[in-house]
Amino acid sequence: MGVDPSRQPPTYPVESATVKIKGEEDSYETDMDGRTRTVVILPGQKAIIVRPSGADPCNVDVVSKEGSQTVTVLVEMSPKIKCTLQPQ
């Protein structure tokens, strides 16, 4: 039996990961649901750096707009860590 390439592996929240906006001092930790508290980011292109506990960091670029928006970053842990911005 082969592996069905159309099936996506299950995803799980990444708890206790450090999330940082490149160039800013503050960092945030994800909760058991893989979320951080609300973060205010000035408009423009930013790099979000995610460092899961015990793993190398990964980053993803996002364009921050005026007003509120939700950003979801998928962190794949194997075989090599990778961050992907997920559509809303």
VOBA-1610 file (N, C-alpha, C; in pm, whole numbers, padded with zeros to 5 digits, always signed):
BEGIN
Met+00083-00119+00000Met+00000+00000+00000Met+00087+00124+00000Gly+00056+00216-00090Gly+00128+00342-00099Gly+00063+00448-00011Val+00131+00560+00002Val+00079+00672+00079Val-00002+00761-00014Asp-00119+00802+00029Asp-00205+00889-00051Asp-00151+01032-00042Pro-00096+01088-00153Pro-00037+01222-00148Pro-00138+01333-00125Ser-00267+01306-00146Ser-00369+01409-00126Ser-00406+01427+00021Arg-00366+01333+00105Arg-00397+01342+00249Arg-00292+01426+00319Gln-00338+01521+00394Gln-00249+01606+00472Gln-00231+01543+00609Pro-00111+01552+00666Pro-00092+01500+00802Pro-00171+01585+00900Pro-00210+01528+01014Pro-00285+01606+01112Pro-00198+01719+01168Thr-00262+01826+01208Thr-00189+01938+01268Thr-00223+01947+01416Tyr-00128+01996+01494Tyr-00145+02010+01637Tyr-00092+02147+01679Pro-00153+02209+01780Pro-00102+02337+01828Pro+00040+02321+01884Val+00121+02425+01868Val+00256+02425+01923Val+00253+02508+02051Glu+00257+02438+02165Glu+00252+02502+02296Glu+00392+02545+02339Ser+00399+02655+02410Ser+00524+02707+02468Ser+00629+02746+02363Ala+00583+02785+02245Ala+00674+02840+02145Ala+00689+02989+02171Thr+00807+03042+02144Thr+00829+03186+02156Thr+00801+03250+02022Val+00720+03355+02022Val+00686+03428+01900Val+00738+03570+01915Lys+00809+03618+01814Lys+00869+03752+01820Lys+00851+03820+01685Ile+00830+03950+01688Ile+00826+04030+01567Ile+00968+04083+01547Lys+01030+04053+01434Lys+01169+04093+01411Lys+01182+04245+01425Gly+01284+04287+01501Gly+01310+04428+01522Gly+01241+04487+01644Glu+01157+04408+01711Glu+01090+04455+01832Glu+01144+04380+01952Glu+01138+04443+02068Glu+01196+04383+02189Glu+01109+04274+02251Asp+00978+04294+02253Asp+00890+04200+02321Asp+00880+04067+02248Ser+00860+03961+02325Ser+00831+03830+02268Ser+00710+03774+02343Tyr+00647+03675+02285Tyr+00523+03620+02338Tyr+00533+03469+02336Glu+00466+03403+02431Glu+00468+03257+02435Glu+00330+03204+02398Thr+00329+03096+02321Thr+00201+03037+02283Thr+00143+02957+02399Asp+00010+02955+02406Asp-00058+02878+02509Asp-00083+02735+02460Met-00161+02659+02535Met-00184+02518+02498Met-00260+02504+02365Asp-00324+02613+02319Asp-00394+02611+02191Asp-00305+02663+02078Gly-00178+02692+02110Gly-00085+02742+02009Gly-00106+02888+01975Arg-00172+02963+02062Arg-00202+03103+02036Arg-00126+03194+02133Thr-00104+03318+02089Thr-00047+03419+02178Thr-00155+03522+02208Arg-00124+03609+02301Arg-00218+03718+02328Arg-00219+03811+02208Thr-00313+03905+02205Thr-00322+04001+02097Thr-00198+04089+02095Val-00142+04106+01978Val-00020+04185+01960Val-00049+04298+01863Val-00010+04420+01897Val-00027+04533+01808Val+00101+04550+01727Ile+00085+04550+01596Ile+00199+04564+01504Ile+00172+04684+01414Leu+00271+04771+01399Leu+00256+04884+01309Leu+00245+04833+01165Pro+00171+04905+01079Pro+00154+04861+00940Pro+00288+04849+00867Gly+00294+04755+00774Gly+00413+04733+00693Gly+00449+04587+00689Gln+00558+04555+00619Gln+00603+04417+00611Gln+00685+04383+00734Lys+00652+04271+00797Lys+00719+04227+00919Lys+00757+04080+00907Ala+00859+04042+00980Ala+00895+03900+00990Ala+00852+03851+01126Ile+00775+03744+01128Ile+00734+03679+01253Ile+00827+03560+01273Ile+00894+03557+01387Ile+00989+03450+01419Ile+00925+03360+01523Val+00918+03231+01494Val+00860+03133+01586Val+00970+03036+01627Arg+00989+03021+01760Arg+01089+02927+01811Arg+01018+02826+01902Pro+00984+02708+01847Pro+00924+02605+01932Pro+01025+02560+02038Ser+00976+02519+02151Ser+01063+02473+02260Ser+01152+02359+02212Gly+01283+02377+02227Gly+01379+02272+02191Gly+01405+02257+02043Ala+01364+02356+01962Ala+01383+02345+01817Ala+01442+02475+01763Asp+01494+02467+01641Asp+01544+02587+01574Asp+01427+02678+01538Pro+01452+02808+01526Pro+01344+02899+01489Pro+01313+02892+01340Cys+01195+02937+01304Cys+01159+02955+01165Cys+01091+03091+01156Asn+01084+03148+01038Asn+01018+03276+01027Asn+00933+03283+00901Val+00839+03377+00904Val+00750+03398+00791Val+00727+03549+00781Asp+00722+03600+00658Asp+00695+03742+00637Asp+00546+03764+00624Val+00498+03873+00682Val+00356+03908+00675Val+00347+04058+00653Val+00246+04100+00577Val+00221+04242+00558Val+00109+04281+00653Ser+00143+04368+00748Ser+00046+04415+00846Ser-00027+04536+00788Lys-00161+04537+00800Lys-00244+04645+00746Lys-00303+04726+00861Glu-00361+04840+00826Glu-00433+04920+00926Glu-00552+04838+00975Gly-00590+04854+01101Gly-00702+04780+01157Gly-00658+04646+01210Ser-00754+04567+01255Ser-00718+04438+01316Ser-00722+04327+01212Gln-00637+04230+01230Gln-00634+04112+01146Gln-00576+03997+01226Thr-00612+03877+01187Thr-00559+03758+01252Thr-00460+03693+01157Val-00347+03652+01211Val-00245+03584+01132Val-00226+03446+01191Thr-00232+03344+01107Thr-00209+03207+01149Thr-00084+03156+01081Val+00009+03105+01161Val+00135+03049+01108Val+00136+02900+01138Leu+00148+02820+01033Leu+00159+02675+01049Leu+00306+02642+01068Val+00338+02571+01176Val+00475+02531+01205Val+00486+02380+01187Glu+00564+02338+01088Glu+00585+02196+01064Glu+00715+02155+01133Met+00710+02053+01216Met+00823+02015+01300Met+00914+01909+01240Ser+00871+01838+01135Ser+00959+01735+01083Ser+00942+01722+00933Pro+01044+01679+00862Pro+01176+01642+00914Pro+01259+01765+00951Lys+01229+01880+00892Lys+01300+02004+00923Lys+01193+02110+00953Ile+01216+02194+01053Ile+01116+02292+01092Ile+01090+02390+00978Lys+00963+02423+00959Lys+00923+02512+00850Lys+00800+02590+00895Cys+00796+02722+00867Cys+00680+02805+00898Cys+00612+02846+00768Thr+00480+02843+00769Thr+00403+02881+00650Thr+00288+02970+00695Leu+00268+03083+00629Leu+00156+03170+00657Leu+00030+03105+00600Gln-00073+03090+00682Gln-00196+03025+00639Gln-00300+03129+00599Pro-00373+03105+00489Pro-00476+03201+00447Pro-00588+03208+00550Gln-00648+03324+00560Gln-00758+03345+00655Gln-00890+03329+00586
//
